[in-house]
Amino acid sequence: WAELTLERFCSIYRHRTRLALDWADGHDNLHLVSYEQLTGDPPAAFRPLCAFLQEPYVAEALEEHAPNPDRWPVDRHLWGGIVQQTKQWRDYLSDTEAAVLQERLGPVMALLGHEPYLVS
């Protein structure tokens, strides 16, 4: 989908993730929030993000009350409620590719707290 080889994707992901984690470890101007944190408990992820940005926490900001997909028709999921899963990885990767990806990125994924998917 991104016109990247699996090897190139792994290289980019590994490098950029390590850059972000290294920076976050030594600086206070980067706040990392995982997709899983944001979708699993939106208020719990959003409150510290607001504090980091020195903005007031407004619970209503978590939900689009007047969705208008025509305003920016990039992804229909941007206009609905927050959900934990919008896509299935198997629609984009074979089991073999997923196993290779997880093997190559396992250490970095573990640093981010990602559990490996079960691949048949």
Helices and strands as residue ranges (DSSP letters): H 6-26, H 35-40, H 42-52, G 59-62, G 76-79, G 89-91, H 95-111
